[in-house]
Structures are given as structure tokens and as C-alpha cells.
């Protein structure tokens, strides 16, 4: 073995030894995840197109450092990629790997008992999840998941928790010489309180303020702020696991034109029961209502479509993800659009009603089977407008269809879960006239695509270490 090789080995050994010593001194713990997922995708409601198969996934490496009794830090790096994607420069046909998929998902520090007050500070890029992901979640299913650049102040004592969260969503002007200062930035402020020991569970109160100044100074628009307030009560009474929640939304909606105002709401209820026995069966009834905009609202310049903010829609509105981002399109519409953007979300701004029956059982300790059946309607009947024309047969309709989601989860080992899933959407005619994936992607007008049911299947392996 020559001297250069011996030197290289020595340097590597010294680096490993020093890094290990530092890690032990600072109490650094490493963990990670590898989660590939194969999918069969035929979700476009168009019988002239064929299904597609794709393999995507993510790789994560986490470092948690307990620096001292007051301070800790967490860094989470991740790579998100689709197998063979030439855009990322990491496909097999790319002779020189130029992978651009690696990035930072979370990076924050936490200070406990800030200035000896009973308040903890979490500062930096972080996930922000409240109350089962209804208004704020990390999306769970998507490879990247949702994260925010912000700060969180939290206080917990006894049976209550209080939280203030602020994030900078859009930094429009990072140049200190820019005369607009912060006038065109977009921030989110959240005040949250949870109180345990109420009706067999906990009561949560939320106030969220989305301060959207992105249209400041634009002709025909000046204010597009969104105020959301509501509550969630969840717990167990008499062996019944229940949840009830309501949120009201108001504010100017001048992204849709001068004089537009927001007046929307949503509510959800759930009741379920788990049974004993070797297979542990469970059943739950579920109903969600998300308000929509009708013809009268349009003429009165009222945006009645509830903005679901930063929720995890995959958890609530069917696993096929046809109803994500409801109401969110009105945030960034061009000024003076005359209300067209109110109707540009996945349900044409009509809102959504979702009644679901959900069941589950465990045929073996390491296997779980879940089945969800959703019945979907729009909250407002379909209607013709200047920005959207329905076929004569569907104007006045509200029934969208049904979605069946079947999931089989195998706890293969303490570190590995294997998940099998299949979903089928039984589409009614109205689906062809809604602004879903197929309509705009095919570049055709509403109602011009041949109708079809939708199918989707996947196999996902989740390895954590």
C-alpha cells in the first residue's frame, strides 16, 4: 500500500473519529427515510387517453442536535425524483449525473423557555400542522410535503397549549433599496389554542390571517386579505370517537376585481367506533361541507368559495386528489378579472359536499385493510356564466360521483411498511364540466372531453431508520 493511499485512509479515519466525537459531545442523532412509490395513473376522466405508470419517491436524511439544555436544532435534507426524469439530470441516459433534486425540507432551531418565560421558540423552515391537517398540514402524501419559512412561539401548561405562528410565504422584494418595502409580500399569522378535558377530548380555537399584499399598487385591486376563524372539538364519548369543526372566512377579495368581498365557510363532522375481537373492525361516518359561489354571488361580487388554506386535502377529500386547493385560486388572480378566478379551482368555485363511509380491520397483527367510500356533490348547483359554459343537461346538477379507496398496509418489519392502494372514481356527467385535470390539460372547453371513470393504483415502500 503506497503512502498516498495510506494518507487518504488515515485522513478518512481521523474524520470519522472526530465527527463521531463531536456528535457524541453535542448529542446528535441521525435518522432518515427512503420511500419509493410505483403508481398506475388513469385519473383524467377521459376515455380517449391511456393510463400511465410512474415511479417516484423521496430520500431524507435528518440530524437532530440537542446542543444544550436550552437549545436544539433540526436539519432535514431530502431528494425528490421521478425515475428516469431527464429534467433533473439524473436519468440513466444522462452520461454525467447532474441531479438537482436535493434540497432542504426543514431547518430550524428551538430555544426552550425563551428569556426564562414559559415560551418555546422554533425559528426557521418547518412544517406546521394543526388539528389533523384541516387548515394547516404537511400534505402527507406528496413527496415534498408542505413547509413554511417562519417562526413559532408555543406555551404549554396543564391542560392547555397556546401557539402563535408566522410565516413569510412570498418575499416580493429582497432588495433593501426597493421603495415598495414590504408592501407586496405575503405573510400568514396564526393564533391557536387547545384546551383538553372538554367533552371527553379537546377544544381547539384557531384564528388565521393571510396578509396578501401581492396586488398592492396594481390598478383595480389593493386588498386580498383572508381572515379565518373557527373551532374544532374532538374526543371520545360513550365509546364513540367523534369530531366536529366549523370555520368562517371573510375579507376583501380584490384579486377578483374592485369591490369584491369574501364570505365563506366550511364544516365537518365525524363519528366512528372501533370494536374488539381479533380483527379489530372499525366504522366511521364522515361529512364535510365546503361553501361555494353561485350565480347570485358572482353578480354581487361576493366570493363565497372557502379557501382551504394550507390543508392536507389528500386526507379529507378522497385519495385520488381531485379536490385539492379549493378556493385557493382567488388569492393570486389578476386584478380586474371580473370574478373569473373564483371559478378556477377544482370544482369551478361551486364548493363541495362529501359524505363518506369508512371502515377498517386487521386480519393479522401486521396487516391492516381500510376502505373508504365517498359520495361527492358540489355545494352549489352548476350554472352557466361568462367564464364557464355547462352543457344544457348538466346546468342545475350537483352530483359529481363516488370514489372508492382501498388501502392495505403491511408492517413488514419495525422499520418498514409496505402499502398497497387502489381507487376507482364512478364519475357522473358533471365531472366533465368541472375544472379538473383533464379539462384544462387537454386544452378543450368544458364538456368537450369524452367522459370516463377514473382508476389509480400504487405500491409504496416506506423504510425509516
C-alpha positions in Angstrom: 0.0 0.0 0.0 1.6 3.3 -1.1 2.0 6.4 1.0 -0.8 8.4 -0.7 -3.3 5.7 -0.1 -2.2 5.3 3.5 -2.6 9.0 4.0 -6.0 9.1 2.5 -7.1 6.2 4.7 -5.7 7.9 7.7 -7.4 11.2 6.9 -10.8 9.4 6.4 -10.3 7.5 9.7 -9.5 10.7 11.6 -12.5 12.5 10.1 -14.9 9.7 11.1 -13.4 9.6 14.6 -13.6 13.4 15.1 -17.1 13.6 13.6 -18.2 10.8 15.9 -16.6 12.5 18.9 -18.4 15.8 18.1 -21.7 14.1 17.5 -21.4 12.4 20.9 -20.5 15.6 22.6 -23.4 17.6 21.1 -25.8 14.6 21.3 -26.5 14.5 17.6 -28.9 11.8 16.4 -29.2 10.8 12.7 -32.2 9.3 11.1 -33.6 9.0 7.6 -36.2 7.7 5.2 -36.3 6.1 1.8 -39.8 6.0 0.3 -40.3 4.9 -3.4 -43.8 4.6 -4.8 -45.0 2.9 -8.0 -48.2 4.3 -9.4 -50.7 3.5 -12.2 -52.4 6.7 -13.1 -55.6 6.9 -15.2 -57.4 9.7 -13.4 -58.3 12.2 -16.2 -61.9 11.1 -16.8 -61.1 10.9 -20.5 -61.7 7.6 -22.3 -59.5 8.7 -25.3 -56.4 8.6 -23.1 -54.5 5.6 -21.7 -53.2 5.0 -18.2 -49.6 5.8 -17.3 -47.1 4.2 -14.9 -44.5 6.1 -13.0 -42.1 5.5 -10.1 -41.3 8.4 -7.8 -40.3 8.9 -4.2 -38.0 10.7 -1.8 -34.9 10.1 0.3 -34.5 12.0 3.5 -31.6 12.4 6.0 -32.3 14.0 9.3 -30.0 15.4 12.0 -31.3 16.3 15.4 -28.8 18.1 17.7 -29.5 18.6 21.4 -26.9 21.4 21.7 -27.5 22.2 25.4 -30.4 22.3 27.9 -31.9 25.3 26.2 -31.2 24.9 22.5 -31.7 22.2 19.9 -31.5 22.2 16.1 -33.0 20.0 13.4 -32.0 19.8 9.8 -33.8 17.6 7.2 -32.4 17.2 3.7 -34.4 15.5 1.0 -34.2 14.4 -2.6 -37.4 14.1 -4.6 -37.2 12.5 -8.0 -39.1 10.5 -10.6 -37.3 7.6 -12.1 -35.8 8.5 -15.5 -36.8 12.2 -15.3 -34.5 14.0 -17.7 -35.3 17.4 -16.3 -33.5 16.6 -13.1 -30.4 15.4 -15.0 -30.3 12.1 -13.2 -31.8 9.7 -15.8 -29.9 6.7 -16.9 -29.4 8.3 -20.4 -27.7 11.3 -18.8 -24.0 10.4 -19.0 -23.0 12.9 -16.3 -25.3 12.8 -13.3 -26.3 16.4 -12.6 -29.0 15.7 -10.0 -30.8 18.9 -9.0 -33.4 17.2 -6.8 -31.6 17.6 -3.5 -32.7 20.4 -1.2 -33.6 21.5 2.3 -37.1 20.5 3.6 -36.7 21.6 7.2 -34.0 23.5 9.0 -34.8 25.2 12.4 -33.6 25.7 15.9 -35.6 25.6 19.1 -35.0 27.6 22.2 -36.8 26.4 25.3 -38.1 28.8 27.9 -37.1 31.9 26.0 -35.7 34.5 28.4 -36.9 32.3 31.3 -40.5 32.7 30.1 -42.7 29.6 29.7 -42.5 30.0 25.9 -40.6 27.9 23.4 -39.3 29.5 20.1 -38.9 27.4 16.9 -37.3 29.5 14.2 -36.6 28.5 10.6 -38.0 26.4 7.8 -40.5 24.0 9.4 -43.7 22.0 8.9 -46.7 23.5 10.6 -49.6 21.1 11.4 -52.8 21.9 13.4 -55.7 19.7 14.3 -55.5 16.8 12.0 -54.3 18.9 9.0 -57.7 20.6 8.3 -56.3 24.1 7.7 -52.6 23.6 8.2 -50.8 20.4 7.3 -47.8 19.0 5.6 -49.8 17.2 2.8 -48.6 13.8 4.0 -48.9 12.1 0.6 -46.8 14.3 -1.8 -43.1 13.5 -1.9 -42.1 17.1 -1.0 -44.7 17.9 1.6 -45.5 21.4 2.8 -43.1 23.5 4.8 -43.0 27.2 5.8 -40.3 29.8 6.4 -41.3 31.2 9.7 -41.3 31.2 13.5 -43.4 29.6 16.1 -44.0 30.6 19.7 -45.7 28.0 21.9 -46.7 27.7 25.5 -48.0 24.5 27.2 -49.0 24.1 30.8 -51.7 22.0 32.5 -54.4 21.2 30.0 -53.8 24.0 27.5 -51.5 24.9 24.7 -51.2 28.3 23.1 -49.4 29.0 19.8 -48.5 32.0 17.6 -47.1 31.1 14.2 -45.9 33.5 11.5 -44.5 32.6 8.1 -43.3 34.6 5.1 -44.9 33.0 2.2 -43.9 35.4 -0.6 -40.9 37.7 -0.3 -41.5 40.0 -3.3 -38.7 42.5 -2.7 -35.5 41.3 -1.0 -33.6 44.4 -2.2 -33.3 46.9 0.7 -33.3 49.8 -1.8 -36.7 48.9 -3.2 -39.1 51.6 -2.4 -42.1 49.2 -2.0 -40.6 47.8 1.2 -42.9 45.0 2.4 -46.0 46.3 0.6 -46.1 43.4 -1.9 -45.1 40.5 0.5 -47.5 37.8 1.6 -47.4 36.6 5.3 -49.5 34.3 7.4 -50.3 34.8 11.1 -52.0 32.1 13.2 -53.2 32.3 16.7 -54.2 28.9 18.2 -55.3 27.5 21.5 -56.1 23.9 22.5 -57.9 23.1 25.8 -58.0 19.4 26.9 -60.5 17.8 29.2 -63.7 19.0 27.4 -66.4 16.5 26.4 -64.0 13.6 26.5 -61.4 15.3 24.4 -60.1 18.7 23.4 -61.4 22.0 22.1 -59.2 23.9 19.6 -59.7 27.6 18.6 -58.0 29.0 15.5 -57.6 32.4 14.0 -55.6 32.7 10.8 -54.8 35.9 8.9 -53.3 35.6 5.4 -51.9 39.1 4.7 -51.7 39.1 0.9 -50.3 42.3 -0.4 -49.2 40.9 -3.7 -51.5 43.2 -5.7 -50.7 46.3 -3.7 -50.4 49.2 -6.1 -52.0 47.2 -9.0 -54.7 49.1 -10.9 -58.1 47.8 -9.8 -57.0 46.0 -6.7 -55.5 46.8 -3.3 -56.6 44.2 -0.8 -56.8 40.5 -0.9 -56.5 39.5 2.8 -58.2 36.4 4.2 -59.4 36.1 7.8 -60.4 32.6 9.0 -61.7 31.8 12.5 -63.3 28.7 13.9 -63.2 25.8 16.3 -62.6 22.0 16.4 -63.9 19.7 19.1 -62.8 16.1 19.1 -62.8 13.2 21.6 -64.5 10.0 22.7 -67.9 9.8 24.4 -69.6 6.6 25.2 -67.2 4.6 23.1 -67.9 6.8 20.0 -64.9 8.7 18.6 -66.2 12.0 17.3 -65.1 15.2 15.7 -66.9 18.4 14.8 -65.5 21.6 13.4 -66.6 24.9 11.8 -64.6 27.7 10.2 -65.8 31.1 8.8 -63.9 33.2 6.4 -64.1 36.8 5.5 -62.1 39.7 4.0 -61.8 41.6 0.8 -61.2 39.6 -2.4 -60.0 42.2 -4.8 -57.8 39.8 -6.7 -61.1 39.2 -8.5 -61.7 42.9 -9.2 -62.5 46.1 -7.3 -65.2 45.8 -4.8 -65.1 42.0 -4.4 -65.6 40.6 -0.8 -65.1 37.2 0.7 -67.9 35.5 2.7 -67.4 31.7 3.0 -67.4 28.8 5.5 -66.9 25.1 5.9 -67.8 22.5 8.5 -67.1 18.8 9.1 -68.4 16.1 11.4 -67.3 12.6 12.1 -68.5 9.7 14.3 -66.9 6.3 14.5 -66.5 3.3 16.6 -63.8 0.6 17.0 -64.8 -2.9 18.0 -62.9 -5.6 19.9 -62.0 -9.1 18.7 -59.0 -10.5 16.8 -59.6 -8.4 13.7 -60.4 -5.1 15.4 -63.0 -3.8 12.9 -63.9 -0.1 12.9 -66.5 2.0 11.1 -67.0 5.8 10.7 -69.4 8.2 9.1 -68.0 11.4 7.8 -69.4 14.6 6.2 -67.6 17.7 5.0 -69.2 20.9 3.6 -67.1 23.5 1.8 -69.1 26.5 0.6 -69.2 27.6 -3.0 -70.1 30.6 -5.2 -73.4 30.7 -7.0 -74.7 33.0 -9.8 -76.1 35.5 -7.3 -72.8 35.7 -5.6 -71.0 36.5 -8.9 -73.3 39.3 -9.8 -73.0 40.7 -6.3 -69.2 40.5 -6.3 -69.1 38.0 -3.4 -66.5 35.3 -3.2 -68.3 32.6 -1.3 -65.8 29.8 -2.1 -64.0 28.7 1.1 -60.2 28.8 0.8 -58.8 25.6 2.3 -55.5 27.4 3.1 -52.6 25.0 3.7 -54.6 21.9 4.5 -53.8 18.2 3.6 -56.7 17.7 1.2 -55.5 14.2 0.5 -56.6 13.2 4.0 -60.1 14.5 3.6 -61.5 14.6 0.1 -60.6 11.3 -1.4 -57.2 9.7 -2.1 -57.3 10.4 -5.8 -56.8 14.1 -5.1 -59.4 15.6 -7.4 -60.5 18.2 -4.9 -57.3 19.8 -3.7 -56.8 23.6 -3.2 -60.4 24.6 -3.2 -60.9 28.3 -3.2 -57.1 29.0 -3.3 -57.1 30.3 -6.9 -58.7 33.6 -5.9 -55.5 34.5 -4.0 -53.4 35.4 -7.0 -55.8 36.3 -9.7 -55.0 39.3 -11.9 -56.7 42.5 -10.9 -59.9 43.3 -12.7 -60.5 39.7 -13.7 -64.2 40.2 -13.1 -64.5 37.2 -10.9 -63.3 34.6 -13.3 -60.7 33.3 -10.9 -63.4 32.5 -8.3 -64.4 29.7 -10.7 -60.9 28.4 -11.5 -60.4 25.8 -8.8 -61.0 22.0 -9.0 -64.8 22.4 -8.5 -65.3 25.6 -10.6 -65.8 27.5 -7.3 -69.0 25.6 -6.6 -67.7 24.2 -3.3 -68.0 20.6 -2.2 -70.2 18.2 -0.2 -68.6 14.9 0.8 -70.4 12.1 2.6 -68.1 9.1 3.4 -68.4 5.7 5.0 -65.0 4.5 6.3 -64.2 1.0 7.6 -61.1 -0.9 8.6 -60.0 -4.2 10.1 -56.8 -6.1 10.9 -56.9 -9.7 9.7 -53.4 -10.2 11.2 -51.4 -8.1 13.7 -49.1 -6.9 11.0 -51.8 -6.3 8.3 -54.5 -3.6 8.1 -57.2 -3.1 5.5 -59.1 0.2 5.0 -62.0 1.0 2.7 -63.4 4.5 2.2 -66.5 5.2 0.0 -67.1 8.9 -0.8 -70.2 10.4 -2.2 -69.5 13.8 -3.8 -71.7 16.8 -4.7 -71.0 20.4 -5.4 -72.3 22.7 -2.7 -73.9 24.9 -5.3 -75.7 23.7 -8.4 -73.9 24.0 -11.7 -74.8 27.1 -13.8 -73.7 28.9 -16.9 -71.6 32.1 -16.7 -69.4 34.2 -18.9 -66.4 32.3 -17.8 -67.8 28.8 -17.9 -70.4 27.1 -20.1 -72.0 23.9 -19.0 -73.9 21.5 -21.3 -77.6 22.1 -21.1 -78.1 18.7 -19.5 -75.7 19.5 -16.6 -76.7 23.0 -15.6 -78.6 22.7 -12.3 -76.8 19.5 -11.4 -74.7 19.0 -8.3 -73.9 15.2 -8.2 -70.2 14.6 -9.1 -69.8 10.9 -8.4 -68.4 8.4 -5.9 -64.9 7.4 -5.1 -63.8 4.1 -3.5 -60.4 4.0 -1.8 -58.9 0.6 -0.7 -55.7 0.5 1.3 -53.7 -2.5 2.5 -50.8 -1.8 4.9 -48.3 -4.4 5.9 -46.0 -3.7 8.8 -43.3 -5.8 7.2 -40.7 -5.0 10.0 -40.2 -2.4 12.7 -38.6 -0.1 10.2 -40.5 -0.9 7.0 -44.2 -0.5 5.9 -45.4 -1.7 2.5 -48.7 -0.1 1.4 -50.9 -1.3 -1.5 -53.7 1.0 -2.7 -56.4 1.1 -5.3 -59.0 3.7 -6.0 -61.9 4.0 -8.5 -64.0 7.1 -9.3 -67.5 6.4 -10.5 -68.0 9.7 -12.5 -71.3 11.4 -13.2 -71.7 13.7 -16.2 -71.0 16.8 -14.3 -67.4 15.7 -13.8 -66.7 16.5 -17.4 -67.6 20.2 -16.9 -65.6 20.8 -13.8 -62.1 22.3 -13.9 -60.2 19.1 -13.1 -57.0 17.8 -14.5 -58.3 16.6 -17.9 -60.3 19.7 -18.9 -57.5 22.3 -18.9 -54.7 19.9 -19.6 -56.4 18.8 -22.9 -56.9 22.4 -23.9 -60.6 21.9 -24.7 -63.7 23.6 -23.5 -65.8 22.3 -20.6 -67.9 19.3 -21.6 -66.0 18.5 -24.8 -64.0 15.6 -23.5 -65.5 12.1 -23.6 -66.5 11.0 -20.2 -64.9 8.1 -18.3 -64.5 6.7 -14.8 -61.0 7.0 -13.3 -58.6 4.5 -11.8 -55.5 4.7 -9.7 -53.3 2.1 -8.0 -50.0 2.2 -6.2 -47.4 0.2 -4.2 -45.3 2.2 -1.7 -42.4 1.0 0.5 -41.6 3.3 3.5 -38.2 2.4 5.1 -37.2 4.5 8.1 -34.0 4.3 10.1 
